[in-house]
Amino acid sequence: MTEGGAVSRDAPAGEASAEARGAPAGDPSARTGKVRRIAAIVEYDGTDFAGWQSQTHSVSVQDAVENAVGFVAGHPIIAICAGRTDSGVHAAGQIIHFDTNAVRTPRAWVLGSNTKLPPSIALQWAGEVTAGFHARHTAVRRIYRYYILNRSARSALQRTRTAWIHRSLNAAAMHGAAQVLIGEHDFSAFRSIECQSKTPVRRVQRIHVERAGDTVWLEIEANAYLHHMVRNIVGTLLDVQSEADPVGTMARILAGGERRAAGITAPAAGLYLWRVEYPAVYCIPAPVGGFW
C-alpha cells in the first residue's frame, strides 16, 4: 500500500464517439439503467509509476486505468484492485473491477482501453461478473513472484525487471529456510513500519525458491500480505542463505517478531503480483504471465 492523499477523478476530456468507445452509434443498448460489474486482468510495468493507488502529486497505475476505461465507458469509473502494489512493483495478473451502465463487449473493453493506456500498462481480459464479486474481498489467495539476476555483471536490459545480486546465492538454502514461513504466523518481523494492517497474522500456503541459470526466483502464495512483506522476506533469505543453519536462523527471526532482526527490504524491481485466485463461480481466468 502506498501513501497518498485522496484525489478527485474527473471525466475524460472531450466527447468520444460511440464507435470509438466500442458501442455502435445510435445503438440504444449502448447505455442502460442497469449497473453492471466488470472484472479485468491488468498487466503493467510499474517502473514509472508511484504504485497502483491514486496519488495527489504522482502518476499512478490506477489513474491511467480509470482514465482509459472511463473513455470506453463514456463516463468516469472507479477501479478497485486486488492488491495495491508499491512504486516500481510490476503485475502480470492484477485483477480489478468497476461498475458501469455502459454495454460493451469484452473485446471492446480490452482493446478500447488499451488504445488509451501507455505502453507500460495493458488490459489482458475483461468480462461481466455478478454484483457479489469484489476484486479485493472475494480473492482467496494472491501469488507474488520475485526475480533476482544472480551474476557478477549487471544487466542493462533487466535493470527495471529484476533485482541484481552479484554474490553467489544458494537457492536450495533459501528454499529450505523459506519453508519455515508456511502456515499461519505473526509476520511482524517482515512488516514495514508504515503498515496499517490491524493484525500481523497472515497465512502462507506455499513458498518456493529455485534457480534457473543466472536467475533465482521465489514464488509465494498467501491469503493476504503485510506492507513490504514479500520484499522483506526476500531480503532476509538473502542473509540467512549464507548462515550455517539457514532454517534455524529463519525460524528465530520469525518467532522473535522484530523487524530489525530481519533483512533489508529487497528492491521493488524484482517483485511481481503474479496471480490472484477467486472461487470458481466467478470464472476469472488465469493470466498468461509467460514472458519469463
SULSULDA-V344538 format. One record per residue. PHI is phi in whole degrees, -180 to 180 (none if undefined). OMEGA is omega in whole degrees, -180 to 180 (999 if undefined). BURIAL is b if it has 9 or more other C-alpha atoms within 8 Angstrom, else e. Layout:
# SULSULDA-V344538
phi = (PHI PHI)
omega = (OMEGA OMEGA)
burial = (BURIAL BURIAL)
This chain:
# SULSULDA-V344538
phi = (none -103 -82 168 -80 -71 -128 -80 -113 -86 -67 -57 -68 80 -104 -96 -69 -61 -61 -65 -90 96 -119 -61 -62 80 -76 -66 -84 -66 -145 -127 -79 -76 -89 -110 -106 -113 -107 -150 -101 -120 -111 -154 -96 -84 -54 -96 -121 -86 91 -71 -67 -57 -120 -67 -124 -137 -88 -119 -66 -57 -61 -64 -67 -63 -65 -70 -68 -62 -62 -68 -70 83 -158 -63 -130 -118 -98 -101 -108 -76 -150 -84 -71 -84 -56 85 -88 -103 -145 -96 -146 -66 -109 -128 -138 -151 -107 -156 -105 -82 -106 -137 -77 -55 -62 -67 -60 -72 -71 -65 -65 -65 -70 -106 -96 -68 -57 -85 -133 -153 -72 -112 -163 -152 -167 -76 -128 -73 -63 -77 -76 -140 -54 -91 -77 -96 -67 -100 -160 -125 -116 -114 -123 -130 -111 -123 -85 -114 -157 -72 -98 -71 -108 -75 -79 -103 -62 -106 -115 -144 -89 -106 -123 -82 -77 -65 -110 -97 -64 -65 -66 -64 -63 -61 -66 -67 -66 -60 -83 -68 112 -95 -142 -85 -100 -58 -66 -117 -109 -74 -66 -86 -61 -105 -64 -73 -137 -88 -82 -139 -117 -96 -87 -159 -148 -141 -130 -151 -109 -134 66 -86 -107 -109 -131 -119 -127 -130 -125 -149 -72 -165 -136 -85 -62 66 -60 -66 -66 -73 -64 -61 -58 -73 -63 -63 -80 -73 -63 -98 -77 -66 -131 -59 -65 -63 -64 -64 -63 -67 -65 -61 -67 -71 69 -105 -60 -68 -83 -89 -82 -70 -78 -65 -58 -65 -58 -86 -99 -132 -77 -86 -161 -125 -113 -133 -55 -58 -59 -86 57 -85 -74 -77 -68 -66 55 -102 -75 -92)
omega = (179 179 176 180 177 180 175 -179 -178 177 178 -178 175 179 178 179 178 179 -179 180 179 178 179 178 178 -180 -177 -180 -178 176 180 178 -178 176 180 175 -179 173 180 173 -179 176 178 170 -173 -173 -173 -177 178 -179 179 -166 179 -179 -179 -174 -179 179 -178 176 -179 -179 -179 -179 -179 178 -178 -179 177 176 -180 -180 -175 176 179 176 174 -178 176 -176 179 -178 -177 -178 -179 177 177 -180 -175 176 171 -176 173 178 175 167 176 -180 -177 170 176 178 179 174 175 179 -180 178 -176 -174 178 179 -177 177 -178 -180 174 -178 -176 178 178 170 -180 -178 173 179 179 179 179 -178 180 -180 175 -174 -179 -168 180 176 180 176 178 -178 176 171 176 -177 178 170 -174 178 -174 -178 176 -180 174 -175 -177 -172 180 -176 178 168 179 176 -174 -180 -177 -180 177 -176 179 178 178 179 -180 -180 -178 -178 176 -173 -178 -179 180 -176 167 -176 -179 -179 -177 -176 180 -180 -180 -175 -177 -179 -179 180 177 -176 177 -180 176 -179 -175 173 -172 176 176 178 172 -176 179 -177 170 -179 -180 172 -178 -179 -178 179 179 -176 171 179 -180 -175 -177 -179 177 175 179 179 179 177 177 178 -171 -178 179 179 177 -180 -177 -178 -180 179 179 180 179 179 179 -178 -178 176 -178 -179 -177 179 -179 -177 -180 173 -178 -177 -179 -172 -178 -171 179 165 -168 -175 174 -176 -176 173 -174 -178 -177 174 177 -177 175 176 -180 172 -174 -175 175 999)
burial = (e b e e e e e e e e e b e e e e e b e b b b b e e e e e e b e b e e b b b b b b b b b b b b b e b b b b b b b e e e b b b b b b b b b b b b b b b b e b b e b b b b e b b b b b b b b b b b b b b b b b b b b b e b b b b b b b b b e b b e e e b b b b b b e b b e e e e b b b e b b b b b b b b b b b b b b e e b e e e e b b e b b b b b e e e e b e b b b b b b b b b b e e e b b b b b b b e e b e e e e b b b b b b b b b b b b e e e b b b b b b b b b e e b b b b b b b b b b b b b b b b b e e e b b e b b b e b b e e b b b e e b b e b b e b b b b b b b b b b b b e e b e e e e b e e e e e)
